[in-house]
Amino acid sequence: MKRLANELLARFGYRLRWYPPKLLADWHRHLELHFQHVAAHFMLKQKDIFFISIGANDGMTREPVYPFIRDHGWKGIMVEPISFVFQKLQENLGHFSGVSLVNAAIGERDGSQVIYTVDQSAPKSFKMSFLSSFERSVLLAHKPIFRDIEQHIREETVKVITIPTLLESHQVDRVDVLKIDTEGYDLKILKTLDFSQIKPVIVLAEHAHLSRSEKEEMCEILLDNGYKVTISDLDMLAYRAGLD
């Protein structure tokens, strides 16, 4: 019965799973797989790790790579397009010699583009800065937590570079960890990655602002390139199965 139910539910992207009632009643104690667990496992196999963080914000807020920079000496590149947020990034991580900071957005082609962000003088402005997006609608979707956000949205024209341009300019030929957090542009960035040339061991990509079909496409790309995938409410975490 359960197998038949799962076959039916799978057509719609769902799966039936039993949990002990006591665990369901105390769900915060449910053990889940997160980035730090996969990263720690990877570090058992490799110590010299190079990362790219696309959408780095201030380098600390919602930045899963930061503890590994601070505590384990990870080296890499952090990319942040918004000028006032990038200044915070420089203040927070500028003293790490192994980390390059890039004031740009990652896109499908080199050039420039208008990005939407929240006026830094507005209430909650910096807390909302991680919502900067090429899509104005992404910011407007957060009106329930910032009622007046519409009147504080500002446009900023930012430099845009592709992943190949980023890699070439920093003479990078290996990326172990790739994190993408770009408020709705994540799939487009992932699709520009040539996995035959650069194949990160770990990929963490936000899916929260994607449609269901886009989430499915993101997952298919990762699975088709040999990754094992777990999905949280906000992100897809992919780990290359070949490491087993």
C-alpha positions as CSV (number, residue, x, y, z in Angstrom):
1,M,0.0,0.0,0.0
2,K,2.8,2.4,0.9
3,R,4.7,1.6,-2.2
4,L,1.6,2.3,-4.4
5,A,1.0,5.5,-2.6
6,N,4.6,6.6,-3.1
7,E,4.4,5.8,-6.8
8,L,1.3,8.0,-7.1
9,L,2.7,10.8,-5.0
10,A,6.0,10.7,-6.9
11,R,4.2,11.9,-10.1
12,F,3.5,15.1,-8.2
13,G,7.0,15.4,-6.6
14,Y,6.0,14.1,-3.2
15,R,6.9,11.0,-1.1
16,L,5.2,9.4,1.9
17,R,7.4,8.7,4.8
18,W,6.7,7.5,8.4
19,Y,8.2,9.2,11.5
20,P,7.7,8.3,15.1
21,P,5.0,10.6,16.6
22,K,7.4,11.7,19.4
23,L,9.9,13.0,16.8
24,L,7.1,14.8,14.8
25,A,6.0,16.5,18.0
26,D,9.5,17.7,18.7
27,W,10.6,18.3,15.1
28,H,13.5,20.7,15.8
29,R,15.3,17.6,17.1
30,H,15.1,15.9,13.7
31,L,18.6,15.4,12.4
32,E,19.1,16.8,8.9
33,L,22.0,17.0,6.5
34,H,23.4,20.5,6.1
35,F,26.3,22.2,4.2
36,Q,28.6,22.0,7.2
37,H,28.2,18.2,7.5
38,V,29.1,17.6,3.9
39,A,32.0,20.1,4.0
40,A,33.4,18.4,7.1
41,H,33.2,15.0,5.4
42,F,35.0,16.4,2.3
43,M,37.7,17.8,4.5
44,L,38.5,14.3,5.7
45,K,39.6,13.6,2.1
46,Q,41.0,17.0,1.1
47,K,42.5,19.8,3.2
48,D,43.3,22.4,0.5
49,I,39.9,23.6,-0.5
50,F,39.1,26.3,-3.0
51,F,35.6,27.9,-3.1
52,I,33.5,30.4,-5.0
53,S,30.7,32.2,-3.2
54,I,28.3,34.0,-5.6
55,G,26.1,36.4,-3.7
56,A,28.4,36.7,-0.7
57,N,26.6,39.6,1.0
58,D,28.8,40.9,3.9
59,G,30.7,37.6,4.0
60,M,29.2,36.6,7.3
61,T,25.4,37.0,7.2
62,R,23.9,33.7,5.9
63,E,27.3,32.7,4.5
64,P,27.9,29.0,5.2
65,V,31.5,29.2,3.8
66,Y,32.6,31.8,6.4
67,P,33.3,29.5,9.3
68,F,35.5,27.4,7.1
69,I,37.5,30.4,6.0
70,R,37.9,31.5,9.6
71,D,38.7,28.2,11.2
72,H,40.2,26.0,8.4
73,G,41.8,28.5,6.0
74,W,39.7,27.8,3.0
75,K,40.8,29.9,0.0
76,G,38.6,31.3,-2.7
77,I,36.6,34.1,-4.3
78,M,33.6,36.0,-2.9
79,V,31.4,37.8,-5.3
80,E,29.0,40.6,-4.3
81,P,27.4,43.2,-6.6
82,I,25.8,45.8,-4.3
83,S,28.3,48.6,-3.6
84,F,27.5,49.3,0.1
85,V,27.2,45.6,0.9
86,F,30.5,45.0,-0.8
87,Q,32.1,47.6,1.5
88,K,30.9,45.5,4.5
89,L,32.3,42.4,2.8
90,Q,35.7,44.2,2.6
91,E,35.6,45.2,6.2
92,N,34.7,41.6,7.4
93,L,36.9,39.6,5.1
94,G,39.5,41.9,3.6
95,H,42.2,40.7,6.1
96,F,42.0,37.1,4.8
97,S,44.9,36.8,2.4
98,G,43.6,33.7,0.7
99,V,40.2,35.2,-0.2
100,S,39.7,37.5,-3.2
101,L,36.7,39.9,-3.1
102,V,35.0,40.8,-6.4
103,N,32.4,43.7,-6.7
104,A,30.3,42.3,-9.5
105,A,27.3,40.1,-10.3
106,I,27.6,36.8,-12.1
107,G,25.5,36.5,-15.2
108,E,25.1,34.9,-18.6
109,R,27.3,37.4,-20.4
110,D,29.8,40.1,-19.5
111,G,28.5,43.7,-19.3
112,S,26.3,45.6,-16.9
113,Q,22.8,45.3,-15.6
114,V,20.3,47.0,-13.3
115,I,19.9,45.3,-10.0
116,Y,17.3,46.1,-7.4
117,T,18.1,46.5,-3.7
118,V,16.8,48.3,-0.6
119,D,17.9,51.8,0.2
120,Q,20.5,51.6,3.0
121,S,18.9,54.5,4.9
122,A,15.6,52.6,5.2
123,P,14.5,50.7,8.3
124,K,15.8,47.1,8.2
125,S,17.8,48.1,5.1
126,F,20.9,46.0,5.8
127,K,18.9,43.1,7.0
128,M,17.1,43.2,3.7
129,S,20.3,43.7,1.6
130,F,20.6,39.9,0.9
131,L,17.4,40.3,-1.1
132,S,19.1,42.2,-3.9
133,S,17.9,40.8,-7.2
134,F,17.8,41.4,-10.9
135,E,14.0,40.8,-10.5
136,R,12.1,43.6,-8.7
137,S,9.3,41.1,-8.0
138,V,11.6,39.1,-5.7
139,L,11.9,42.1,-3.3
140,L,8.2,42.9,-3.5
141,A,7.4,39.3,-2.4
142,H,8.8,40.3,1.0
143,K,6.2,42.9,1.8
144,P,4.8,40.7,4.6
145,I,8.0,41.3,6.6
146,F,8.8,44.8,5.3
147,R,5.5,46.5,4.6
148,D,7.0,49.6,3.1
149,I,9.6,47.9,1.0
150,E,8.2,49.1,-2.3
151,Q,9.0,52.8,-1.5
152,H,12.6,51.9,-0.5
153,I,13.6,49.8,-3.5
154,R,16.5,51.4,-5.4
155,E,18.1,50.6,-8.7
156,E,21.9,50.2,-9.1
157,T,23.7,49.4,-12.3
158,V,26.3,46.8,-11.6
159,K,29.2,45.1,-13.4
160,V,28.3,41.6,-14.7
161,I,30.8,38.9,-15.5
162,T,30.4,35.3,-16.5
163,I,31.9,32.4,-14.5
164,P,34.5,31.7,-17.2
165,T,35.6,35.4,-17.0
166,L,35.8,35.1,-13.2
167,L,37.9,32.0,-13.4
168,E,40.2,33.3,-16.1
169,S,40.8,36.6,-14.4
170,H,41.8,34.8,-11.2
171,Q,43.7,32.0,-13.0
172,V,41.5,29.4,-11.4
173,D,41.3,25.9,-12.9
174,R,39.8,24.0,-9.9
175,V,36.7,24.8,-7.8
176,D,35.9,22.5,-4.9
177,V,32.9,24.3,-3.5
178,L,30.4,26.5,-5.3
179,K,27.8,28.4,-3.4
180,I,25.1,30.4,-5.3
181,D,22.7,32.7,-3.5
182,T,21.3,35.2,-6.0
183,E,17.6,35.5,-5.2
184,G,16.0,34.0,-8.2
185,Y,19.0,34.0,-10.7
186,D,20.5,30.8,-9.3
187,L,19.4,28.4,-12.0
188,K,20.6,30.7,-14.8
189,I,24.0,30.9,-13.2
190,L,24.2,27.1,-12.7
191,K,23.3,26.6,-16.3
192,T,26.4,28.6,-17.4
193,L,28.7,26.3,-15.6
194,D,30.6,23.9,-17.9
195,F,30.8,20.8,-15.8
196,S,33.2,19.2,-18.3
197,Q,35.7,21.9,-17.3
198,I,34.9,22.8,-13.7
199,K,33.1,20.3,-11.6
200,P,32.8,21.3,-7.9
201,V,32.7,18.6,-5.3
202,I,30.0,20.5,-3.4
203,V,27.3,22.8,-4.8
204,L,25.0,24.8,-2.6
205,A,22.4,26.7,-4.7
206,E,19.3,28.6,-3.5
207,H,16.0,27.5,-4.9
208,A,13.6,29.5,-2.8
209,H,12.7,32.0,-5.5
210,L,12.4,29.5,-8.3
211,S,9.3,28.0,-9.8
212,R,8.6,24.3,-9.4
213,S,9.7,23.6,-13.0
214,E,12.9,25.5,-12.4
215,K,13.6,23.6,-9.2
216,E,13.1,20.4,-11.1
217,E,15.5,21.6,-13.8
218,M,18.1,22.5,-11.2
219,C,17.9,19.1,-9.6
220,E,18.1,17.4,-12.9
221,I,21.3,19.3,-13.8
222,L,22.9,18.2,-10.6
223,L,21.8,14.6,-10.8
224,D,22.8,14.3,-14.4
225,N,26.3,15.5,-13.5
226,G,26.9,12.8,-10.9
227,Y,25.8,14.5,-7.7
228,K,23.8,13.2,-4.7
229,V,21.3,15.9,-3.8
230,T,19.4,16.9,-0.6
231,I,16.8,19.7,-0.6
232,S,15.9,22.0,2.3
233,D,13.3,24.8,2.3
234,L,15.7,27.3,0.8
235,D,18.6,25.4,-0.9
236,M,19.7,22.4,-2.9
237,L,22.9,20.8,-1.5
238,A,24.8,18.6,-4.0
239,Y,27.7,16.3,-3.2
240,R,29.6,14.5,-6.0
241,A,28.8,10.8,-5.5
242,G,32.2,9.8,-7.0
243,L,33.9,10.6,-3.7
244,D,32.3,7.6,-1.9
